[in-house]
Amino acid sequence: MRFMTQLICFGSLSLMAGCASNMPYNSGYPDRVSHEIQVVEDTMVLEIRASDAEPGLPYYQVNKVKNFMADYKSRGHDHGPLVLSVPVGSPFAGQYEAGVQQALAIAYDYGVKDVSRNDYNSNGSPEAPMILAFTAYRAIPPKCRSLASINLSDTRSNDPQPTFGCATQANLAAMVADPADLLGIRRADPIDTLRRTEVLTKYRAGESTATERSQDESGAVSTAVE
C-alpha cells in the first residue's frame, strides 16, 4: 500500500509537496483496539437453606446475608433490584417466611430499598433454598505481553510497540469502581421538579436563585485565634 502511494506521489511534481506533508500515519498495530477491556455481566447469587432448629435465617447465614447486602449496595444497586426468591411448596415454608422478614430488615439497615420478590416452585423439595440475587458487572483486563519477548530496539516500522497502552488499560480495568461505566454514559437522575419550579419562579420575579445558607454553613475562617 505504501509502495503504491509513493508511485502516485512521484508521478506528478504538483503532488509531491502534498504527499510529503499529508501522508497518513499507517500503524500496523491498532493498540486501542487490541487492548480493549472486556465488560461482562454477572449474576451474583446467595442460596440460604432453612434449618429445623431455627425459625428464620440460620445464625451462620446472617453474616453472609449482611455481606451480600453490602456487596449489592456497592456494585448492584445501579443495575436493577435485589431479587428475593422463596421456594413455594417447601416443607420449610414457615422458616423461609420468617427468613424473608429478617432479610428485609437487614436490607433496610444497609439502605437497600429496591427489593423484588420472585418466588419459584420447589416441587416440595426440602433442599430448595431461599435465593438472593442481583446483577453486577466485571471488567476483564487485556493480557499484556512480557517486555522480555519484544525487541524494543527494532524501530524500523515506526509503529508503536505491541504492549503500548496495555498497562494503562489493565490498570483502568483494575481500578474502575463500576465496570458498567466502561459501556457508556450513566442515565441521568430524575429531575427535581419542585426545585426547578422554585428556581424559575424566583428567576422570573428577579430574585436570587441561589440556595440560602446559614452562618454555620459558611466557609469563613474562625476568628477565635488571631
Beta strands, then each sheet from edge to edge (+ up, - down):
strand 1: 38-48
strand 2: 82-85
strand 3: 87-88
strand 4: 115-117
strand 5: 120-121
strand 6: 130-140
sheet 1: 1+ 6- 2+ 4+
sheet 2: 3+ 5+
end
